[in-house]
Structures are given as C-alpha cells and as structure tokens.
Amino acid sequence: MSDPTRTSQSTRHATDPAAAAARTPAAAVAPTIRRPRAAAFRALLAAAALTGLLLAALGSPAPAHLLTRFTVQANLAVVLGSACSAHRAWTGRRPVSPRITGALLLFLALPALAHYALPAATTAFTLPEAGTPTAARVIAPLLLYVLTPLAALADWLLLTGPRGFRLSCAWQWPAYPLLHLAFALAFPAAAGAPPPTVATALTLALAICLLPLITIGIDQVRPAPRLHNNRISPQGIGPLK
C-alpha cells in the first residue's frame, strides 16, 4: 500500500499553477515593504556615531588607545549595526534581530550613564579626560554620550514594534559589559584607564544587570507606534494587518 503522507512523484513534478503555488514558500511571495523613513533615520544615526568617533580620534593624542574604551567599541558596533539596519529597511528585507538592536541600545546607555552619573570617576567605559578644550573634544562627547543614545532610544520607541525582546536577553546583553568591567579591574594598564573604585565598579555592575531588565519590561508594555501605513519594523510576532 502507498503511504498517504509521502508526496507522490506526479505531485512532486507537477507543473500546473496550483501545484507550483503549493510548493512555493510564503517568504517568496510576501510583499516587499520598504521603510525609507526608518532607513534614513538609521543612516543618520550611523553617521552621527561615526562623526563622534572621528572627532574623538582627532582630539586625542593617542587615537589607537581609544579602541580599549567601551564608548568607542559601542559606537563602532552602532555604526555597523545601524548601517545594516538602514540597508535592510531601504530594501524591504527582514530587520536586524532584536537581540542585536537591544544590545546596541544597552551598550550606548552604559557610557552615557557612567559619564553623567559618575562624573568624577574616569573608567574604561568613558573617553579619556579632555585636556585643552578644542572643538573636537567638546563636540565628540555630545555626539557619543547624548545624541547617539537618544537617537537609538527614539529608533526603538518610534520605529520598531513592541515585544521583540525576550527574557533570555537579560543575561545575554550584560555578558560583554561585565567582561569589559572585569578586564578593566584586572588589567588597568591594558584597558588604558585607572582601575575603578569598589563603589564605582559595583555601581556599573548593578547598572549593567538592571538596564536589560528595565528595557525588556518597558518593551512588553509599551504601545505599538502608529506610522503611515503601519510600516514599522516587525520585530515581534503579531497578527497580519
């Protein structure tokens, strides 16, 4: 007897339109939805982060040493991630994974928090202390500590759908910042910054662990942004509209 669960040779090699449609994956026939506004915003975010990095390098006597700073590493990742996300939004491809965009948002928030909440503590999470004030040394912190974190926050709240973050992100996102903090404590000379005090290290560790939980909680309850034609980045699984 023939197995009814197996596809017959005639069905497998059928060429009529109905059989061809049955074998075509849904992703191949789904309409391409381009998001030019989101693409333009994310391209500007990448440009702002790159400009801040270039100005920080111009204002530093040792630009290569800046690569050990968490601020520089985070903004380099934002340049790459935002450029990729802008390209995907412009071409209508699937958006970047929420695990990546959420991690980048956290990576931008930590240096800004360390810069403004711990102004007296110079750590590997922030840029080196500025010497003689110049235009580059004044503008670079504004771009890296203010503009890019706020732009990333606006991208998340206004251009992406809610409930894209999962609870597993609460232990995935802090992994690299905690490793960076441990490296700065164990090897301050290699990190290019004095070791943080116990109070500063505990404050940073607490922020690293709490910010993901706060972000995930907000993402679960925030309303979906309403844009033209509802063309937002579908980072969460929802009903068809």
SENUNU-924035 format. One record per residue: x, y, z of N, C-alpha, C, O in turn. Coordinates in steps of 0.05 Angstrom, whole numbers, padded with zeros to 5 digits, always signed. Atoms other than C-alpha are relative to their C-alpha. Layout:
BEGIN
XYZXYZXYZXYZ
...
//
This chain:
BEGIN
+00017-00024+00000+00000+00000+00000+00017+00025+00000+00039+00025+00011
-00016-00024+00002+00023+00070-00014-00004+00016+00026-00024+00015+00039
+00000-00017-00023+00040+00118+00042-00014+00026-00006-00003+00041-00023
+00013-00025+00007-00010+00176+00041+00014+00025+00010+00008+00047+00001
-00014-00023-00010+00038+00221+00079+00023+00008-00018+00035+00030-00015
-00022-00006+00018+00090+00219+00024-00010+00014-00025-00033+00008-00034
+00008-00015+00024+00088+00265-00036+00005-00018-00024+00027-00029-00028
-00003+00017+00024+00076+00227-00100+00017+00012-00020+00022+00037-00020
-00018-00010+00020+00121+00233-00159-00015+00019-00019-00003+00039-00028
+00015-00017+00017+00065+00264-00200-00004+00028+00012-00002+00048-00002
+00003-00026-00013+00054+00319-00148+00026+00014+00002+00028+00039-00001
-00026-00012-00003+00128+00330-00138+00009+00013-00026+00022+00034-00025
-00009-00011+00026+00140+00342-00212-00022+00013-00015-00019+00018-00039
+00022-00013+00014+00074+00376-00228+00008+00028-00008+00024+00041+00006
-00007-00026+00011+00079+00439-00269-00023+00019-00002-00020+00041-00011
+00023-00018+00002+00009+00467-00264+00002+00021+00021+00016+00017+00041
-00003-00023-00019+00000+00534-00227-00008-00007+00029+00005+00002+00047
+00008+00007-00027-00036+00503-00167+00021-00015+00015+00027-00009+00038
-00022+00015-00013+00019+00453-00153+00024+00017+00005+00038+00014+00025
-00024-00018-00004+00073+00506-00163-00005+00018+00023+00014+00024+00038
+00006-00018-00022+00038+00552-00114+00002-00015+00027+00010-00003+00047
-00002+00016-00025+00034+00496-00063+00028-00004+00009+00034-00006+00033
-00028+00005-00007+00109+00485-00066+00016+00026+00005+00038+00024+00015
-00014-00025-00003+00127+00559-00064-00001+00009+00029-00023+00011+00041
+00000-00010-00028+00149+00584+00006-00014+00027+00002-00014+00042-00017
+00015-00025-00004+00109+00641+00036+00019+00024-00002+00010+00045-00011
-00019-00023+00001+00172+00685+00041+00005+00009-00028+00012+00032-00033
-00006-00007+00028+00180+00682-00035-00022+00017-00012-00017+00032-00031
+00022-00015+00011+00111+00713-00048-00009+00023+00018-00027+00037+00011
+00008-00022-00018+00106+00761+00011+00008+00026-00012+00029+00029-00024
-00006-00026+00012+00103+00834-00010+00024+00013+00014+00027+00011+00038
-00023-00014-00010+00167+00874-00001-00009+00027+00010-00020+00043-00005
+00009-00026-00012+00153+00932+00047+00025+00016+00007+00040+00009+00026
-00023-00018-00006+00206+00986+00044-00007+00021+00020-00030+00029+00022
+00004-00019-00022+00214+01034+00102+00021+00022-00004+00041+00023+00011
-00020-00020+00005+00251+01095+00074+00005+00019+00023+00028+00028+00027
-00004-00019-00022+00239+01139+00135+00018-00014+00022+00036-00001+00032
-00017+00015-00019+00268+01086+00182+00028-00002-00010+00047+00000+00005
-00027+00002+00012+00326+01076+00134+00015+00026+00002+00039+00025+00009
-00014-00026-00002+00342+01150+00132+00008+00007+00029+00030+00017+00033
-00006-00006-00028+00338+01157+00208+00024-00017+00010+00042-00007+00023
-00022+00017-00009+00384+01097+00219+00026+00006-00014+00048+00003-00002
-00024-00009+00014+00433+01122+00167+00011+00025+00014+00036+00028+00017
-00009-00024-00015+00436+01189+00205+00012-00008+00027+00031+00004+00036
-00011+00010-00025+00447+01150+00270+00028-00010-00004+00046-00005+00012
-00027+00011+00006+00506+01113+00239+00019+00023-00006+00042+00022+00003
-00018-00022+00006+00534+01179+00212+00007+00016+00025+00030+00025+00027
-00006-00014-00025+00528+01213+00280+00020-00014+00017+00039-00002+00028
-00019+00016-00016+00564+01156+00315+00028+00001-00013+00048+00003+00001
-00026+00000+00014+00619+01155+00262+00013+00028+00003+00037+00029+00006
-00011-00027-00003+00627+01231+00266+00011+00004+00028+00033+00016+00032
-00010-00003-00028+00634+01228+00342+00026-00015+00004+00044-00006+00018
-00025+00015-00002+00687+01174+00336+00023+00014-00014+00045+00015-00003
-00022-00014+00014+00727+01213+00285+00009+00025+00015+00033+00031+00017
-00007-00024-00015+00724+01276+00327+00015-00008+00026+00034+00006+00034
-00015+00009-00024+00746+01237+00389+00028-00008-00007+00047-00003+00008
-00027+00007+00008+00805+01209+00350+00016+00024-00007+00040+00025-00001
-00015-00024+00006+00824+01278+00325+00008+00015+00025+00029+00028+00025
-00006-00014-00024+00822+01306+00395+00017-00015+00020+00022-00005+00042
-00016+00017-00018+00863+01250+00426+00029-00001-00009+00034-00004-00033
-00028+00002+00008+00939+01249+00428+00008-00029-00008+00028-00033-00022
-00006+00028+00007+00937+01172+00422-00026-00012-00010-00040-00026+00006
+00026+00010+00010+00877+01154+00377-00003-00031+00002-00024-00041+00007
+00001+00029+00000+00895+01079+00376-00008-00010+00028-00021-00031+00030
+00007+00009-00027+00887+01075+00452-00029+00002+00006-00039-00010+00025
+00028-00003-00005+00815+01096+00446-00016-00026-00005-00038-00030+00004
+00013+00025+00006+00798+01027+00420-00005-00017+00025-00022-00035+00024
+00004+00015-00025+00803+01000+00491-00024+00011+00016-00033-00002+00035
+00022-00012-00014+00747+01046+00514-00027-00011-00009-00032-00015-00033
+00026+00012+00006+00677+01017+00518-00017+00019-00017-00032+00010-00034
+00015-00019+00016+00647+01081+00489+00007-00003-00029-00012-00003-00046
-00008+00002+00028+00687+01074+00425-00009-00027-00011-00019-00028-00034
+00008+00027+00010+00673+00999+00419-00030+00000-00005-00039-00011-00025
+00029+00000+00003+00598+01010+00429-00008+00016-00024-00026+00007-00039
+00008-00016+00023+00594+01065+00378+00009-00011-00027-00004-00008-00047
-00008+00015+00024+00634+01025+00327-00021-00021-00007-00028-00025-00030
+00021+00021+00004+00583+00969+00336-00026+00013-00010-00040+00002-00027
+00024-00014+00009+00527+01020+00327+00002+00009-00028-00017+00008-00043
-00004-00008+00028+00557+01046+00262-00006-00024-00018-00021-00021-00038
+00005+00023+00017+00557+00976+00233-00029-00010+00002-00041-00015-00019
+00027+00010-00003+00490+00955+00262-00020+00019-00012-00039+00009-00025
+00019-00019+00011+00454+01019+00242+00002+00001-00030-00019+00003-00044
-00003+00001+00029+00483+01017+00172-00014-00024-00012-00027-00023-00032
+00013+00025+00010+00460+00945+00163-00030+00002+00003-00045-00006-00015
+00029-00003-00004+00391+00961+00192-00012+00020-00020-00034+00015-00029
+00010-00019+00020+00384+01021+00146-00002-00013-00027-00021-00008-00042
+00001+00014+00026+00401+00979+00086-00024-00020-00002-00037-00021-00022
+00022+00019+00000+00350+00926+00106-00027+00015-00002-00045+00006-00015
+00025-00015+00001+00296+00978+00117-00004+00012-00027-00027+00014-00037
+00002-00012+00027+00311+01011+00050-00008-00020-00021-00023-00014-00039
+00006+00021+00020+00308+00946+00011-00023-00017+00007-00031-00034-00009
+00023+00016-00008+00250+00917+00050+00006-00028+00010-00011-00045+00010
-00007+00026-00011+00288+00858+00078-00007-00002+00029-00015+00017+00042
+00007+00005-00028+00277+00827+00146+00018+00017+00018+00042+00019+00013
-00016-00018-00017+00300+00875+00201+00021-00016+00016+00019-00040+00019
-00021+00012-00017+00361+00862+00245-00013-00012+00025-00033-00001+00035
+00011+00014-00023+00348+00815+00303-00002+00019+00024+00016+00035+00029
+00003-00017-00024+00320+00849+00366+00022-00005+00021+00028+00013+00037
-00022+00005-00019+00376+00815+00406+00023+00018-00006+00037+00027+00013
-00023-00018+00007+00427+00857+00368-00007+00029+00005+00008+00043+00017
+00007-00028-00004+00389+00923+00368-00003+00006+00030+00004+00028+00038
+00002-00004-00028+00373+00915+00442+00027+00002+00014+00032+00018+00032
-00027-00001-00011+00446+00901+00458+00013+00026-00006+00027+00037+00011
-00012-00025+00007+00468+00962+00420-00012+00023+00016+00003+00042+00024
+00013-00021-00017+00418+01005+00458+00012+00000+00028+00018+00021+00039
-00012+00002-00027+00446+00979+00524+00029+00010-00001+00037+00024+00017
-00028-00008+00002+00518+00990+00500+00003+00030-00001+00022+00041+00008
-00002-00029+00001+00503+01063+00485-00009+00013+00026+00002+00034+00033
+00010-00012-00025+00466+01075+00550+00020-00001+00023+00022+00017+00039
-00019+00004-00022+00522+01049+00595+00021+00022+00001+00025+00034+00023
-00020-00022-00002+00576+01100+00576-00013+00027+00007-00001+00043+00022
+00014-00025-00007+00525+01157+00579-00006+00001+00030-00003+00022+00043
+00006+00002-00029+00504+01134+00649+00026+00004+00016+00026+00019+00036
-00025-00003-00014+00576+01128+00671+00011+00029-00002+00024+00038+00017
-00011-00027+00004+00594+01197+00643-00015+00020+00017-00003+00038+00028
+00016-00020-00014+00537+01235+00675-00007-00007+00029-00010+00010+00046
+00006+00008-00028+00522+01194+00738+00025-00003+00016+00024+00000+00041
-00026+00003-00014+00596+01183+00756+00020+00020-00013+00040+00011-00023
-00018-00019+00014+00629+01247+00730+00028+00002+00012+00047+00009-00002
-00027-00002-00013+00687+01243+00780+00016-00025-00005+00040-00026+00002
-00014+00025+00004+00705+01172+00761+00007-00004-00029-00010-00005-00047
-00010+00006+00027+00748+01160+00700+00004-00030-00003+00021-00042+00010
-00001+00029+00003+00737+01089+00677+00004-00007-00030+00004+00011-00047
-00003+00009+00027+00748+01047+00615-00026+00001-00016-00026-00005-00040
+00026-00002+00014+00674+01057+00598-00003+00028-00013-00021+00031-00030
+00003-00027+00010+00684+01131+00582+00025+00008-00015+00046-00006-00015
-00023-00010+00015+00731+01172+00539+00020+00011+00020+00013+00018+00043
-00019-00012-00018+00796+01198+00569-00007+00029+00006-00021+00042-00009
+00006-00028-00007+00793+01264+00605+00012+00019-00020+00035+00015-00029
-00009-00019+00020+00799+01322+00557+00021+00019+00012+00018+00027+00035
-00019-00019-00009+00859+01367+00562-00009+00028-00008-00029+00038+00003
+00007-00027+00009+00858+01435+00528-00026-00002-00017-00027-00017-00036
+00025+00002+00015+00786+01446+00504+00003+00009-00029+00013+00030-00035
+00001-00006+00028+00780+01444+00429-00028-00007-00011-00044-00019+00004
+00026+00006+00011+00721+01439+00382-00006-00030-00001-00028-00039+00005
+00004+00029+00002+00732+01364+00371-00005-00012+00027-00021-00030+00030
+00003+00011-00027+00738+01350+00446-00026+00008+00013-00036-00006+00031
+00026-00009-00011+00674+01388+00461-00023-00014-00015-00042-00022-00002
+00022+00011+00015+00631+01361+00405-00001-00031+00002-00023-00042+00003
+00000+00029+00000+00653+01288+00408-00016-00012+00024-00032-00030+00019
+00016+00011-00021+00624+01275+00478-00030+00005-00003-00046-00012+00004
+00028-00005+00004+00559+01308+00459-00012-00020-00020-00035-00028-00017
+00010+00019+00020+00552+01262+00399-00001-00028+00012-00021-00043+00008
-00002+00028-00009+00574+01198+00435-00016-00005+00026-00025-00028+00030
+00014+00004-00025+00540+01209+00503-00029+00010-00001-00045+00002+00016
+00026-00012+00000+00478+01248+00483-00016-00007-00025-00037-00020-00024
+00015+00003+00025+00458+01246+00410-00005-00029-00008-00027-00037-00013
+00004+00027+00009+00471+01174+00392-00017-00017+00019-00033-00033+00010
+00018+00015-00017+00439+01144+00455-00029+00008-00003-00047-00009-00003
+00028-00009+00003+00377+01188+00447-00011-00009-00027-00035-00016-00029
+00009+00009+00026+00373+01171+00373-00006-00030+00000-00026-00038-00012
+00006+00028-00002+00378+01097+00388-00025-00006+00016-00041-00024+00009
+00024+00003-00016+00324+01104+00441-00025+00008-00017-00045-00006-00016
+00022-00008+00017+00279+01141+00391-00005-00021-00021-00028-00027-00028
+00004+00021+00020+00291+01087+00339-00015-00024+00012-00033-00035-00001
+00014+00022-00013+00269+01034+00388-00029+00006+00006-00046-00011+00001
+00027-00007-00009+00208+01071+00414-00019+00007-00023-00043+00002-00022
+00017-00011+00021+00183+01102+00349+00001-00015-00027-00018-00011-00043
-00002+00013+00026+00206+01058+00292+00000-00030+00000+00003-00043-00020
+00000+00029-00002+00203+00987+00318-00024-00009+00016-00034+00006+00033
+00023+00011-00014+00146+00943+00342+00007-00009+00028+00031-00015+00033
-00005+00009-00027+00139+00924+00415+00002-00030+00003-00003-00045-00016
-00001+00028-00008+00150+00857+00449+00019-00016-00018+00013-00040-00025
-00020+00014+00016+00211+00839+00407+00022-00012+00017+00035-00031+00009
-00020+00010-00017+00257+00828+00466-00010-00024+00016-00033-00025+00024
+00007+00024-00016+00258+00761+00503+00015+00000+00026+00034+00015+00030
-00012+00001-00027+00274+00745+00575+00029-00010+00000+00045-00003+00017
-00028+00010+00001+00337+00708+00554+00020+00022-00006+00044+00019+00000
-00018-00022+00005+00366+00775+00532+00010+00012+00026+00031+00026+00026
-00008-00011-00026+00370+00794+00606+00027-00010+00009+00041+00004+00024
-00027+00010-00007+00432+00750+00614+00019+00000-00024+00043-00003-00020
-00017-00001+00023+00458+00755+00543+00013+00027-00004+00037+00029-00009
-00010-00027+00005+00465+00830+00537+00021+00009+00020+00041+00021+00012
-00021-00009-00019+00505+00841+00602+00026-00015-00002+00046-00007+00011
-00024+00017+00000+00557+00788+00584+00025+00016-00008+00044+00016+00007
-00024-00015+00009+00605+00833+00545+00007+00023+00018+00030+00027+00025
-00007-00022-00018+00599+00895+00590+00012-00010+00026+00031+00003+00037
-00012+00011-00024+00613+00852+00651+00028-00010-00004+00046-00006+00013
-00027+00008+00007+00673+00821+00617+00019+00024-00003+00042+00023+00006
-00016-00024+00003+00698+00890+00599+00006+00013+00027+00029+00022+00031
-00005-00010-00027+00690+00913+00671+00020-00017+00015+00038-00006+00028
-00019+00018-00013+00727+00852+00696+00028+00005-00011+00048+00004+00004
-00026-00005+00013+00783+00865+00646+00012+00027+00010+00036+00028+00015
-00010-00025-00009+00788+00938+00668+00010-00002+00029+00028+00012+00037
-00009+00003-00028+00794+00916+00741+00025-00016+00002+00043-00010+00018
-00023+00018-00002+00845+00861+00728+00025+00012-00015+00047+00008-00005
-00023-00010+00016+00888+00897+00675-00005+00029-00007-00011+00036-00030
+00006-00028+00006+00880+00972+00682+00020+00013-00020+00012+00030-00035
-00019-00011+00019+00943+00986+00643-00008-00006-00029-00006+00011-00047
+00008+00008+00027+00918+00947+00582-00027+00014-00007-00031+00020-00031
+00026-00014+00006+00849+00980+00589+00004+00030-00005-00015+00043-00015
-00005-00029+00006+00881+01049+00585-00014+00019+00019-00017+00042+00012
+00014-00017-00019+00846+01075+00647+00006-00010+00028+00012-00034+00032
-00005+00009-00028+00857+01074+00723-00022-00019+00008-00045-00017-00001
+00021+00019-00008+00820+01016+00757-00022+00015+00016-00016+00032+00032
+00022-00014-00015+00751+01038+00783+00001-00008+00029+00010-00030+00036
+00002+00007-00028+00740+01041+00856-00022-00021+00005-00037-00028-00014
+00020+00021-00006+00697+00988+00891-00028+00011-00004-00045-00003-00015
+00027-00012+00002+00637+01035+00894-00007+00004-00030-00029-00001-00038
+00005-00004+00028+00644+01053+00820-00005-00026-00014-00023-00028-00031
+00004+00026+00013+00652+00981+00799-00027-00013+00007-00040-00024-00011
+00026+00011-00008+00591+00959+00839-00023+00015-00013-00043+00003-00021
+00021-00015+00013+00550+01016+00810-00002-00007-00029-00025-00010-00039
+00000+00008+00028+00570+00998+00739-00012-00028-00003-00028-00033-00021
+00010+00027+00002+00556+00924+00751-00030-00001+00005-00045-00015-00009
+00028-00001-00005+00488+00940+00780-00015+00011-00023-00037+00001-00031
+00013-00012+00024+00471+00984+00721+00000-00020-00023-00020-00022-00038
-00002+00020+00022+00494+00930+00672-00021-00021+00003-00032-00031-00017
+00020+00022-00004+00448+00879+00704-00029+00010+00001-00047-00005-00007
+00028-00010-00002+00387+00924+00715-00011+00011-00025-00034+00008-00031
+00010-00012+00024+00383+00961+00650-00013-00019-00020-00034-00012-00031
+00015+00019+00018+00366+00899+00608-00027-00007+00011-00046-00009-00005
+00026+00007-00011+00310+00880+00656-00020+00023-00003-00043+00019-00010
+00018-00023+00003+00282+00951+00654-00008+00003-00030-00032+00008-00035
+00006-00002+00028+00287+00953+00578-00020-00021-00009-00039-00015-00024
+00018+00021+00008+00253+00886+00569-00028+00005+00012-00048+00000-00002
+00026-00006-00012+00197+00906+00618-00014+00022-00015-00039+00020-00019
+00013-00022+00016+00184+00971+00580-00009-00010-00027-00031-00003-00036
+00007+00010+00027+00184+00934+00514-00025-00017+00000-00039-00018-00020
+00023+00018-00002+00130+00886+00538-00026+00016+00004-00048+00005-00003
+00024-00015-00006+00081+00941+00558-00004+00025-00017-00026+00036-00017
+00003-00024+00016+00094+00998+00510-00018-00004-00023-00019-00026-00034
+00018+00003+00023+00043+01011+00455+00016+00000-00026+00038+00010-00027
-00012+00001+00026+00059+00999+00383-00001+00028-00013-00022+00041-00012
+00001-00026+00013+00079+01063+00346-00018-00001-00025-00019-00021-00039
+00018-00002+00023+00029+01087+00293+00014+00017-00021+00016+00042-00017
-00012-00014+00023+00063+01106+00228-00017-00003-00024-00037-00017-00024
+00015+00001+00025+00039+01116+00157+00000-00028-00010+00021-00041-00014
+00004+00028+00009+00011+01050+00132+00010-00020+00020+00013-00044+00013
-00009+00018-00021+00035+01020+00198+00025-00015-00009+00029-00039-00002
-00024+00013+00010+00102+01005+00165+00023+00004+00021+00040+00021+00018
-00020+00001-00021+00144+00991+00226+00016-00025-00003+00008-00044-00016
-00017+00024+00001+00200+00942+00235-00014-00022+00016-00017-00019+00040
+00014+00021-00014+00163+00877+00253+00018-00017+00017+00024-00040+00009
-00019+00015-00016+00210+00855+00308-00014-00021+00017-00001-00040+00026
+00015+00020-00015+00155+00817+00345-00019-00014-00018-00025-00005-00040
+00019+00016+00016+00108+00764+00320-00028+00010+00007-00035+00010+00031
+00026-00011-00005+00039+00793+00312-00019-00008-00022-00010-00021-00042
+00019+00007+00021-00025+00784+00271+00005+00016-00025+00015+00038-00025
-00002-00014+00026-00027+00802+00198-00020+00023-00001-00041+00022+00011
+00017-00023+00002-00056+00870+00181-00005+00006-00029-00019+00026-00035
//
